[in-house]
Amino acid sequence: MKIDQLKELIRQVVKEENDYQELFKTMLSKTGKDINSMSDDEKKKFFNAVDKAYKAKTEGRLKGY
């Protein structure tokens, strides 16, 4: 992988991380609860919903590293 390609991939990953954090915060605020106040079952449902709602463009591109 060339340096320019690596830099672009890093930019994409950082942007996607920020997008994911925004989605996470939005979905968490809609629950009306804090993560620490959720039961284990509620946490599992919440994280599954977040994972289902967000798919990163670079997901899976770094396999093997």
PDB file of N, CA, C, O and CB in Angstrom:
ATOM      1  N   MET A   1       0.853  -1.175   0.000  1.00  0.00           N
ATOM      2  CA  MET A   1       0.000   0.000   0.000  1.00  0.00           C
ATOM      3  C   MET A   1       0.896   1.234   0.000  1.00  0.00           C
ATOM      4  O   MET A   1       1.840   1.332   0.784  1.00  0.00           O
ATOM      5  CB  MET A   1      -0.969   0.000   1.227  1.00  0.00           C
ATOM      6  N   LYS A   2       0.592   2.153  -0.872  1.00  0.00           N
ATOM      7  CA  LYS A   2       1.368   3.384  -0.976  1.00  0.00           C
ATOM      8  C   LYS A   2       0.986   4.344   0.142  1.00  0.00           C
ATOM      9  O   LYS A   2      -0.096   4.247   0.722  1.00  0.00           O
ATOM     10  CB  LYS A   2       1.155   4.045  -2.347  1.00  0.00           C
ATOM     11  N   ILE A   3       1.882   5.264   0.432  1.00  0.00           N
ATOM     12  CA  ILE A   3       1.674   6.239   1.507  1.00  0.00           C
ATOM     13  C   ILE A   3       0.402   7.051   1.284  1.00  0.00           C
ATOM     14  O   ILE A   3      -0.370   7.251   2.222  1.00  0.00           O
ATOM     15  CB  ILE A   3       2.880   7.179   1.612  1.00  0.00           C
ATOM     16  N   ASP A   4       0.169   7.523   0.056  1.00  0.00           N
ATOM     17  CA  ASP A   4      -1.022   8.328  -0.217  1.00  0.00           C
ATOM     18  C   ASP A   4      -2.296   7.518  -0.002  1.00  0.00           C
ATOM     19  O   ASP A   4      -3.287   8.040   0.509  1.00  0.00           O
ATOM     20  CB  ASP A   4      -0.981   8.872  -1.650  1.00  0.00           C
ATOM     21  N   GLN A   5      -2.274   6.261  -0.386  1.00  0.00           N
ATOM     22  CA  GLN A   5      -3.438   5.389  -0.181  1.00  0.00           C
ATOM     23  C   GLN A   5      -3.677   5.170   1.303  1.00  0.00           C
ATOM     24  O   GLN A   5      -4.819   5.176   1.762  1.00  0.00           O
ATOM     25  CB  GLN A   5      -3.242   4.036  -0.893  1.00  0.00           C
ATOM     26  N   LEU A   6      -2.607   4.977   2.044  1.00  0.00           N
ATOM     27  CA  LEU A   6      -2.715   4.783   3.482  1.00  0.00           C
ATOM     28  C   LEU A   6      -3.266   6.026   4.167  1.00  0.00           C
ATOM     29  O   LEU A   6      -4.121   5.925   5.048  1.00  0.00           O
ATOM     30  CB  LEU A   6      -1.361   4.419   4.068  1.00  0.00           C
ATOM     31  N   LYS A   7      -2.782   7.194   3.770  1.00  0.00           N
ATOM     32  CA  LYS A   7      -3.286   8.448   4.336  1.00  0.00           C
ATOM     33  C   LYS A   7      -4.771   8.616   4.062  1.00  0.00           C
ATOM     34  O   LYS A   7      -5.521   9.027   4.948  1.00  0.00           O
ATOM     35  CB  LYS A   7      -2.515   9.641   3.769  1.00  0.00           C
ATOM     36  N   GLU A   8      -5.204   8.302   2.849  1.00  0.00           N
ATOM     37  CA  GLU A   8      -6.625   8.420   2.496  1.00  0.00           C
ATOM     38  C   GLU A   8      -7.464   7.438   3.305  1.00  0.00           C
ATOM     39  O   GLU A   8      -8.551   7.784   3.769  1.00  0.00           O
ATOM     40  CB  GLU A   8      -6.833   8.174   0.988  1.00  0.00           C
ATOM     41  N   LEU A   9      -6.973   6.236   3.475  1.00  0.00           N
ATOM     42  CA  LEU A   9      -7.688   5.239   4.273  1.00  0.00           C
ATOM     43  C   LEU A   9      -7.825   5.702   5.716  1.00  0.00           C
ATOM     44  O   LEU A   9      -8.879   5.529   6.329  1.00  0.00           O
ATOM     45  CB  LEU A   9      -6.965   3.885   4.218  1.00  0.00           C
ATOM     46  N   ILE A  10      -6.777   6.281   6.253  1.00  0.00           N
ATOM     47  CA  ILE A  10      -6.816   6.804   7.625  1.00  0.00           C
ATOM     48  C   ILE A  10      -7.842   7.922   7.736  1.00  0.00           C
ATOM     49  O   ILE A  10      -8.600   7.968   8.705  1.00  0.00           O
ATOM     50  CB  ILE A  10      -5.421   7.314   8.057  1.00  0.00           C
ATOM     51  N   ARG A  11      -7.880   8.832   6.752  1.00  0.00           N
ATOM     52  CA  ARG A  11      -8.881   9.917   6.760  1.00  0.00           C
ATOM     53  C   ARG A  11     -10.291   9.340   6.764  1.00  0.00           C
ATOM     54  O   ARG A  11     -11.153   9.809   7.508  1.00  0.00           O
ATOM     55  CB  ARG A  11      -8.693  10.850   5.535  1.00  0.00           C
ATOM     56  N   GLN A  12     -10.530   8.326   5.937  1.00  0.00           N
ATOM     57  CA  GLN A  12     -11.855   7.706   5.863  1.00  0.00           C
ATOM     58  C   GLN A  12     -12.232   7.049   7.187  1.00  0.00           C
ATOM     59  O   GLN A  12     -13.364   7.181   7.652  1.00  0.00           O
ATOM     60  CB  GLN A  12     -11.896   6.670   4.734  1.00  0.00           C
ATOM     61  N   VAL A  13     -11.290   6.349   7.784  1.00  0.00           N
ATOM     62  CA  VAL A  13     -11.562   5.665   9.049  1.00  0.00           C
ATOM     63  C   VAL A  13     -11.870   6.674  10.151  1.00  0.00           C
ATOM     64  O   VAL A  13     -12.783   6.460  10.949  1.00  0.00           O
ATOM     65  CB  VAL A  13     -10.367   4.785   9.453  1.00  0.00           C
ATOM     66  N   VAL A  14     -11.118   7.766  10.201  1.00  0.00           N
ATOM     67  CA  VAL A  14     -11.369   8.798  11.220  1.00  0.00           C
ATOM     68  C   VAL A  14     -12.744   9.432  11.012  1.00  0.00           C
ATOM     69  O   VAL A  14     -13.475   9.648  11.978  1.00  0.00           O
ATOM     70  CB  VAL A  14     -10.266   9.888  11.177  1.00  0.00           C
ATOM     71  N   LYS A  15     -13.101   9.730   9.764  1.00  0.00           N
ATOM     72  CA  LYS A  15     -14.423  10.302   9.480  1.00  0.00           C
ATOM     73  C   LYS A  15     -15.528   9.330   9.880  1.00  0.00           C
ATOM     74  O   LYS A  15     -16.522   9.724  10.491  1.00  0.00           O
ATOM     75  CB  LYS A  15     -14.548  10.661   7.985  1.00  0.00           C
ATOM     76  N   GLU A  16     -15.348   8.061   9.531  1.00  0.00           N
ATOM     77  CA  GLU A  16     -16.355   7.066   9.875  1.00  0.00           C
ATOM     78  C   GLU A  16     -16.469   6.882  11.383  1.00  0.00           C
ATOM     79  O   GLU A  16     -17.563   6.660  11.902  1.00  0.00           O
ATOM     80  CB  GLU A  16     -16.027   5.739   9.214  1.00  0.00           C
ATOM     81  N   GLU A  17     -15.362   6.971  12.075  1.00  0.00           N
ATOM     82  CA  GLU A  17     -15.391   6.866  13.538  1.00  0.00           C
ATOM     83  C   GLU A  17     -16.207   8.017  14.127  1.00  0.00           C
ATOM     84  O   GLU A  17     -16.999   7.813  15.047  1.00  0.00           O
ATOM     85  CB  GLU A  17     -13.948   6.870  14.121  1.00  0.00           C
ATOM     86  N   ASN A  18     -16.015   9.216  13.600  1.00  0.00           N
ATOM     87  CA  ASN A  18     -16.793  10.370  14.061  1.00  0.00           C
ATOM     88  C   ASN A  18     -18.276  10.189  13.746  1.00  0.00           C
ATOM     89  O   ASN A  18     -19.131  10.507  14.572  1.00  0.00           O
ATOM     90  CB  ASN A  18     -16.271  11.665  13.412  1.00  0.00           C
ATOM     91  N   ASP A  19     -18.581   9.680  12.554  1.00  0.00           N
ATOM     92  CA  ASP A  19     -19.972   9.422  12.179  1.00  0.00           C
ATOM     93  C   ASP A  19     -20.600   8.383  13.111  1.00  0.00           C
ATOM     94  O   ASP A  19     -21.747   8.530  13.534  1.00  0.00           O
ATOM     95  CB  ASP A  19     -20.056   8.943  10.715  1.00  0.00           C
ATOM     96  N   TYR A  20     -19.840   7.339  13.423  1.00  0.00           N
ATOM     97  CA  TYR A  20     -20.326   6.292  14.315  1.00  0.00           C
ATOM     98  C   TYR A  20     -20.601   6.858  15.703  1.00  0.00           C
ATOM     99  O   TYR A  20     -21.624   6.548  16.313  1.00  0.00           O
ATOM    100  CB  TYR A  20     -19.313   5.139  14.400  1.00  0.00           C
ATOM    101  N   GLN A  21     -19.689   7.685  16.200  1.00  0.00           N
ATOM    102  CA  GLN A  21     -19.882   8.282  17.524  1.00  0.00           C
ATOM    103  C   GLN A  21     -21.123   9.160  17.565  1.00  0.00           C
ATOM    104  O   GLN A  21     -21.851   9.164  18.557  1.00  0.00           O
ATOM    105  CB  GLN A  21     -18.658   9.099  17.922  1.00  0.00           C
ATOM    106  N   GLU A  22     -21.366   9.905  16.492  1.00  0.00           N
ATOM    107  CA  GLU A  22     -22.580  10.738  16.424  1.00  0.00           C
ATOM    108  C   GLU A  22     -23.832   9.886  16.459  1.00  0.00           C
ATOM    109  O   GLU A  22     -24.772  10.182  17.196  1.00  0.00           O
ATOM    110  CB  GLU A  22     -22.575  11.597  15.155  1.00  0.00           C
ATOM    111  N   LEU A  23     -23.847   8.813  15.653  1.00  0.00           N
ATOM    112  CA  LEU A  23     -24.991   7.907  15.640  1.00  0.00           C
ATOM    113  C   LEU A  23     -25.200   7.296  17.018  1.00  0.00           C
ATOM    114  O   LEU A  23     -26.328   7.224  17.506  1.00  0.00           O
ATOM    115  CB  LEU A  23     -24.795   6.801  14.590  1.00  0.00           C
ATOM    116  N   PHE A  24     -24.119   6.859  17.643  1.00  0.00           N
ATOM    117  CA  PHE A  24     -24.184   6.249  18.970  1.00  0.00           C
ATOM    118  C   PHE A  24     -24.808   7.209  19.974  1.00  0.00           C
ATOM    119  O   PHE A  24     -25.720   6.840  20.714  1.00  0.00           O
ATOM    120  CB  PHE A  24     -22.785   5.828  19.439  1.00  0.00           C
ATOM    121  N   LYS A  25     -24.312   8.444  19.995  1.00  0.00           N
ATOM    122  CA  LYS A  25     -24.836   9.445  20.935  1.00  0.00           C
ATOM    123  C   LYS A  25     -26.315   9.731  20.677  1.00  0.00           C
ATOM    124  O   LYS A  25     -27.101   9.858  21.615  1.00  0.00           O
ATOM    125  CB  LYS A  25     -24.026  10.748  20.833  1.00  0.00           C
ATOM    126  N   THR A  26     -26.687   9.832  19.402  1.00  0.00           N
ATOM    127  CA  THR A  26     -28.078  10.103  19.047  1.00  0.00           C
ATOM    128  C   THR A  26     -28.981   8.969  19.505  1.00  0.00           C
ATOM    129  O   THR A  26     -30.024   9.203  20.116  1.00  0.00           O
ATOM    130  CB  THR A  26     -28.219  10.313  17.536  1.00  0.00           C
ATOM    131  N   MET A  27     -28.578   7.748  19.210  1.00  0.00           N
ATOM    132  CA  MET A  27     -29.397   6.601  19.599  1.00  0.00           C
ATOM    133  C   MET A  27     -29.459   6.453  21.120  1.00  0.00           C
ATOM    134  O   MET A  27     -30.496   6.076  21.666  1.00  0.00           O
ATOM    135  CB  MET A  27     -28.846   5.318  18.969  1.00  0.00           C
ATOM    136  N   LEU A  28     -28.357   6.748  21.798  1.00  0.00           N
ATOM    137  CA  LEU A  28     -28.346   6.668  23.257  1.00  0.00           C
ATOM    138  C   LEU A  28     -29.288   7.703  23.863  1.00  0.00           C
ATOM    139  O   LEU A  28     -30.009   7.406  24.815  1.00  0.00           O
ATOM    140  CB  LEU A  28     -26.921   6.867  23.796  1.00  0.00           C
ATOM    141  N   SER A  29     -29.284   8.908  23.318  1.00  0.00           N
ATOM    142  CA  SER A  29     -30.174   9.948  23.857  1.00  0.00           C
ATOM    143  C   SER A  29     -31.640   9.582  23.643  1.00  0.00           C
ATOM    144  O   SER A  29     -32.495   9.960  24.444  1.00  0.00           O
ATOM    145  CB  SER A  29     -29.873  11.307  23.201  1.00  0.00           C
ATOM    146  N   LYS A  30     -31.937   8.853  22.572  1.00  0.00           N
ATOM    147  CA  LYS A  30     -33.315   8.419  22.319  1.00  0.00           C
ATOM    148  C   LYS A  30     -33.788   7.378  23.324  1.00  0.00           C
ATOM    149  O   LYS A  30     -34.990   7.241  23.549  1.00  0.00           O
ATOM    150  CB  LYS A  30     -33.434   7.859  20.916  1.00  0.00           C
ATOM    151  N   THR A  31     -32.853   6.636  23.937  1.00  0.00           N
ATOM    152  CA  THR A  31     -33.255   5.645  24.939  1.00  0.00           C
ATOM    153  C   THR A  31     -33.663   6.316  26.239  1.00  0.00           C
ATOM    154  O   THR A  31     -34.442   5.763  27.015  1.00  0.00           O
ATOM    155  CB  THR A  31     -32.121   4.653  25.197  1.00  0.00           C
ATOM    156  N   GLY A  32     -33.129   7.520  26.476  1.00  0.00           N
ATOM    157  CA  GLY A  32     -33.434   8.223  27.718  1.00  0.00           C
ATOM    158  C   GLY A  32     -32.674   7.674  28.907  1.00  0.00           C
ATOM    159  O   GLY A  32     -32.961   8.019  30.054  1.00  0.00           O
ATOM    160  N   LYS A  33     -31.699   6.815  28.629  1.00  0.00           N
ATOM    161  CA  LYS A  33     -30.923   6.212  29.707  1.00  0.00           C
ATOM    162  C   LYS A  33     -29.437   6.380  29.442  1.00  0.00           C
ATOM    163  O   LYS A  33     -29.008   6.642  28.318  1.00  0.00           O
ATOM    164  CB  LYS A  33     -31.274   4.725  29.865  1.00  0.00           C
ATOM    165  N   ASP A  34     -28.671   6.223  30.505  1.00  0.00           N
ATOM    166  CA  ASP A  34     -27.222   6.186  30.421  1.00  0.00           C
ATOM    167  C   ASP A  34     -26.814   4.717  30.303  1.00  0.00           C
ATOM    168  O   ASP A  34     -27.510   3.841  30.817  1.00  0.00           O
ATOM    169  CB  ASP A  34     -26.550   6.879  31.668  1.00  0.00           C
ATOM    170  N   ILE A  35     -25.715   4.445  29.644  1.00  0.00           N
ATOM    171  CA  ILE A  35     -25.238   3.068  29.490  1.00  0.00           C
ATOM    172  C   ILE A  35     -25.118   2.388  30.853  1.00  0.00           C
ATOM    173  O   ILE A  35     -25.494   1.225  31.001  1.00  0.00           O
ATOM    174  CB  ILE A  35     -23.878   3.043  28.759  1.00  0.00           C
ATOM    175  N   ASN A  36     -24.601   3.097  31.834  1.00  0.00           N
ATOM    176  CA  ASN A  36     -24.391   2.510  33.162  1.00  0.00           C
ATOM    177  C   ASN A  36     -25.693   2.137  33.866  1.00  0.00           C
ATOM    178  O   ASN A  36     -25.693   1.285  34.754  1.00  0.00           O
ATOM    179  CB  ASN A  36     -23.614   3.471  34.027  1.00  0.00           C
ATOM    180  N   SER A  37     -26.796   2.765  33.480  1.00  0.00           N
ATOM    181  CA  SER A  37     -28.066   2.461  34.136  1.00  0.00           C
ATOM    182  C   SER A  37     -28.860   1.376  33.395  1.00  0.00           C
ATOM    183  O   SER A  37     -29.938   0.985  33.843  1.00  0.00           O
ATOM    184  CB  SER A  37     -28.903   3.727  34.247  1.00  0.00           C
ATOM    185  N   MET A  38     -28.333   0.892  32.270  1.00  0.00           N
ATOM    186  CA  MET A  38     -29.016  -0.161  31.514  1.00  0.00           C
ATOM    187  C   MET A  38     -28.682  -1.538  32.075  1.00  0.00           C
ATOM    188  O   MET A  38     -27.582  -1.784  32.572  1.00  0.00           O
ATOM    189  CB  MET A  38     -28.633  -0.091  30.027  1.00  0.00           C
ATOM    190  N   SER A  39     -29.657  -2.416  31.979  1.00  0.00           N
ATOM    191  CA  SER A  39     -29.403  -3.809  32.349  1.00  0.00           C
ATOM    192  C   SER A  39     -28.559  -4.445  31.247  1.00  0.00           C
ATOM    193  O   SER A  39     -28.409  -3.874  30.166  1.00  0.00           O
ATOM    194  CB  SER A  39     -30.748  -4.602  32.565  1.00  0.00           C
ATOM    195  N   ASP A  40     -28.018  -5.612  31.521  1.00  0.00           N
ATOM    196  CA  ASP A  40     -27.215  -6.302  30.512  1.00  0.00           C
ATOM    197  C   ASP A  40     -28.026  -6.579  29.252  1.00  0.00           C
ATOM    198  O   ASP A  40     -27.511  -6.450  28.141  1.00  0.00           O
ATOM    199  CB  ASP A  40     -26.664  -7.611  31.077  1.00  0.00           C
ATOM    200  N   ASP A  41     -29.283  -6.957  29.417  1.00  0.00           N
ATOM    201  CA  ASP A  41     -30.147  -7.232  28.268  1.00  0.00           C
ATOM    202  C   ASP A  41     -30.415  -5.962  27.460  1.00  0.00           C
ATOM    203  O   ASP A  41     -30.411  -5.991  26.229  1.00  0.00           O
ATOM    204  CB  ASP A  41     -31.473  -7.847  28.735  1.00  0.00           C
ATOM    205  N   GLU A  42     -30.647  -4.851  28.154  1.00  0.00           N
ATOM    206  CA  GLU A  42     -30.859  -3.574  27.469  1.00  0.00           C
ATOM    207  C   GLU A  42     -29.610  -3.142  26.702  1.00  0.00           C
ATOM    208  O   GLU A  42     -29.705  -2.640  25.582  1.00  0.00           O
ATOM    209  CB  GLU A  42     -31.257  -2.488  28.479  1.00  0.00           C
ATOM    210  N   LYS A  43     -28.439  -3.341  27.309  1.00  0.00           N
ATOM    211  CA  LYS A  43     -27.185  -2.999  26.636  1.00  0.00           C
ATOM    212  C   LYS A  43     -27.012  -3.828  25.375  1.00  0.00           C
ATOM    213  O   LYS A  43     -26.640  -3.303  24.325  1.00  0.00           O
ATOM    214  CB  LYS A  43     -25.991  -3.210  27.575  1.00  0.00           C
ATOM    215  N   LYS A  44     -27.278  -5.112  25.479  1.00  0.00           N
ATOM    216  CA  LYS A  44     -27.144  -6.002  24.326  1.00  0.00           C
ATOM    217  C   LYS A  44     -28.060  -5.551  23.197  1.00  0.00           C
ATOM    218  O   LYS A  44     -27.633  -5.472  22.045  1.00  0.00           O
ATOM    219  CB  LYS A  44     -27.459  -7.455  24.721  1.00  0.00           C
ATOM    220  N   LYS A  45     -29.311  -5.258  23.515  1.00  0.00           N
ATOM    221  CA  LYS A  45     -30.265  -4.794  22.503  1.00  0.00           C
ATOM    222  C   LYS A  45     -29.817  -3.466  21.902  1.00  0.00           C
ATOM    223  O   LYS A  45     -29.913  -3.264  20.691  1.00  0.00           O
ATOM    224  CB  LYS A  45     -31.669  -4.650  23.113  1.00  0.00           C
ATOM    225  N   PHE A  46     -29.326  -2.562  22.749  1.00  0.00           N
ATOM    226  CA  PHE A  46     -28.874  -1.254  22.279  1.00  0.00           C
ATOM    227  C   PHE A  46     -27.703  -1.397  21.318  1.00  0.00           C
ATOM    228  O   PHE A  46     -27.730  -0.835  20.223  1.00  0.00           O
ATOM    229  CB  PHE A  46     -28.480  -0.366  23.463  1.00  0.00           C
ATOM    230  N   PHE A  47     -26.680  -2.138  21.711  1.00  0.00           N
ATOM    231  CA  PHE A  47     -25.500  -2.285  20.851  1.00  0.00           C
ATOM    232  C   PHE A  47     -25.825  -3.034  19.561  1.00  0.00           C
ATOM    233  O   PHE A  47     -25.258  -2.724  18.513  1.00  0.00           O
ATOM    234  CB  PHE A  47     -24.389  -3.014  21.603  1.00  0.00           C
ATOM    235  N   ASN A  48     -26.720  -4.003  19.618  1.00  0.00           N
ATOM    236  CA  ASN A  48     -27.139  -4.689  18.398  1.00  0.00           C
ATOM    237  C   ASN A  48     -27.858  -3.723  17.457  1.00  0.00           C
ATOM    238  O   ASN A  48     -27.673  -3.780  16.241  1.00  0.00           O
ATOM    239  CB  ASN A  48     -28.051  -5.882  18.736  1.00  0.00           C
ATOM    240  N   ALA A  49     -28.677  -2.836  18.025  1.00  0.00           N
ATOM    241  CA  ALA A  49     -29.386  -1.846  17.207  1.00  0.00           C
ATOM    242  C   ALA A  49     -28.408  -0.868  16.560  1.00  0.00           C
ATOM    243  O   ALA A  49     -28.570  -0.505  15.395  1.00  0.00           O
ATOM    244  CB  ALA A  49     -30.411  -1.080  18.061  1.00  0.00           C
ATOM    245  N   VAL A  50     -27.396  -0.440  17.314  1.00  0.00           N
ATOM    246  CA  VAL A  50     -26.391   0.476  16.768  1.00  0.00           C
ATOM    247  C   VAL A  50     -25.615  -0.215  15.644  1.00  0.00           C
ATOM    248  O   VAL A  50     -25.401   0.367  14.581  1.00  0.00           O
ATOM    249  CB  VAL A  50     -25.421   0.958  17.885  1.00  0.00           C
ATOM    250  N   ASP A  51     -25.199  -1.449  15.885  1.00  0.00           N
ATOM    251  CA  ASP A  51     -24.457  -2.191  14.859  1.00  0.00           C
ATOM    252  C   ASP A  51     -25.290  -2.389  13.600  1.00  0.00           C
ATOM    253  O   ASP A  51     -24.767  -2.318  12.488  1.00  0.00           O
ATOM    254  CB  ASP A  51     -24.011  -3.548  15.402  1.00  0.00           C
ATOM    255  N   LYS A  52     -26.574  -2.636  13.772  1.00  0.00           N
ATOM    256  CA  LYS A  52     -27.459  -2.831  12.624  1.00  0.00           C
ATOM    257  C   LYS A  52     -27.662  -1.528  11.849  1.00  0.00           C
ATOM    258  O   LYS A  52     -27.786  -1.534  10.624  1.00  0.00           O
ATOM    259  CB  LYS A  52     -28.812  -3.381  13.087  1.00  0.00           C
ATOM    260  N   ALA A  53     -27.693  -0.419  12.577  1.00  0.00           N
ATOM    261  CA  ALA A  53     -27.956   0.884  11.960  1.00  0.00           C
ATOM    262  C   ALA A  53     -26.752   1.454  11.231  1.00  0.00           C
ATOM    263  O   ALA A  53     -26.905   2.326  10.376  1.00  0.00           O
ATOM    264  CB  ALA A  53     -28.407   1.860  13.006  1.00  0.00           C
ATOM    265  N   TYR A  54     -25.549   0.972  11.558  1.00  0.00           N
ATOM    266  CA  TYR A  54     -24.350   1.586  10.984  1.00  0.00           C
ATOM    267  C   TYR A  54     -23.448   0.546  10.338  1.00  0.00           C
ATOM    268  O   TYR A  54     -23.042  -0.428  10.971  1.00  0.00           O
ATOM    269  CB  TYR A  54     -23.577   2.346  12.056  1.00  0.00           C
ATOM    270  N   LYS A  55     -23.149   0.768   9.084  1.00  0.00           N
ATOM    271  CA  LYS A  55     -22.172  -0.054   8.373  1.00  0.00           C
ATOM    272  C   LYS A  55     -21.144   0.881   7.761  1.00  0.00           C
ATOM    273  O   LYS A  55     -21.484   1.733   6.939  1.00  0.00           O
ATOM    274  CB  LYS A  55     -22.854  -0.949   7.276  1.00  0.00           C
ATOM    275  N   ALA A  56     -19.900   0.725   8.155  1.00  0.00           N
ATOM    276  CA  ALA A  56     -18.823   1.582   7.667  1.00  0.00           C
ATOM    277  C   ALA A  56     -18.413   1.183   6.259  1.00  0.00           C
ATOM    278  O   ALA A  56     -18.441   0.004   5.906  1.00  0.00           O
ATOM    279  CB  ALA A  56     -17.617   1.517   8.606  1.00  0.00           C
ATOM    280  N   LYS A  57     -18.033   2.162   5.461  1.00  0.00           N
ATOM    281  CA  LYS A  57     -17.567   1.898   4.100  1.00  0.00           C
ATOM    282  C   LYS A  57     -16.265   1.115   4.104  1.00  0.00           C
ATOM    283  O   LYS A  57     -16.024   0.311   3.204  1.00  0.00           O
ATOM    284  CB  LYS A  57     -17.384   3.205   3.336  1.00  0.00           C
ATOM    285  N   THR A  58     -15.428   1.339   5.099  1.00  0.00           N
ATOM    286  CA  THR A  58     -14.132   0.657   5.147  1.00  0.00           C
ATOM    287  C   THR A  58     -14.200  -0.642   5.934  1.00  0.00           C
ATOM    288  O   THR A  58     -13.178  -1.305   6.115  1.00  0.00           O
ATOM    289  CB  THR A  58     -13.084   1.567   5.757  1.00  0.00           C
ATOM    290  N   GLU A  59     -15.367  -1.014   6.397  1.00  0.00           N
ATOM    291  CA  GLU A  59     -15.505  -2.227   7.188  1.00  0.00           C
ATOM    292  C   GLU A  59     -15.032  -3.443   6.394  1.00  0.00           C
ATOM    293  O   GLU A  59     -15.505  -3.698   5.286  1.00  0.00           O
ATOM    294  CB  GLU A  59     -16.960  -2.412   7.635  1.00  0.00           C
ATOM    295  N   GLY A  60     -14.111  -4.173   6.965  1.00  0.00           N
ATOM    296  CA  GLY A  60     -13.591  -5.357   6.309  1.00  0.00           C
ATOM    297  C   GLY A  60     -12.419  -5.116   5.389  1.00  0.00           C
ATOM    298  O   GLY A  60     -11.822  -6.083   4.915  1.00  0.00           O
ATOM    299  N   ARG A  61     -12.060  -3.882   5.112  1.00  0.00           N
ATOM    300  CA  ARG A  61     -10.958  -3.590   4.197  1.00  0.00           C
ATOM    301  C   ARG A  61      -9.595  -3.882   4.799  1.00  0.00           C
ATOM    302  O   ARG A  61      -8.620  -4.047   4.067  1.00  0.00           O
ATOM    303  CB  ARG A  61     -11.016  -2.154   3.771  1.00  0.00           C
ATOM    304  N   LEU A  62      -9.512  -3.946   6.117  1.00  0.00           N
ATOM    305  CA  LEU A  62      -8.217  -4.140   6.752  1.00  0.00           C
ATOM    306  C   LEU A  62      -8.010  -5.584   7.209  1.00  0.00           C
ATOM    307  O   LEU A  62      -7.120  -5.852   8.015  1.00  0.00           O
ATOM    308  CB  LEU A  62      -8.076  -3.202   7.934  1.00  0.00           C
ATOM    309  N   LYS A  63      -8.807  -6.503   6.713  1.00  0.00           N
ATOM    310  CA  LYS A  63      -8.636  -7.901   7.102  1.00  0.00           C
ATOM    311  C   LYS A  63      -7.239  -8.357   6.727  1.00  0.00           C
ATOM    312  O   LYS A  63      -6.717  -8.015   5.666  1.00  0.00           O
ATOM    313  CB  LYS A  63      -9.703  -8.803   6.434  1.00  0.00           C
ATOM    314  N   GLY A  64      -6.646  -9.136   7.620  1.00  0.00           N
ATOM    315  CA  GLY A  64      -5.310  -9.633   7.381  1.00  0.00           C
ATOM    316  C   GLY A  64      -4.222  -8.772   7.997  1.00  0.00           C
ATOM    317  O   GLY A  64      -3.046  -9.135   7.960  1.00  0.00           O
ATOM    318  N   TYR A  65      -4.607  -7.622   8.569  1.00  0.00           N
ATOM    319  CA  TYR A  65      -3.622  -6.750   9.218  1.00  0.00           C
ATOM    320  C   TYR A  65      -3.707  -6.903  10.701  1.00  0.00           C
ATOM    321  O   TYR A  65      -2.960  -6.253  11.432  1.00  0.00           O
ATOM    322  CB  TYR A  65      -3.828  -5.290   8.830  1.00  0.00           C
TER     323      TYR A  65
END
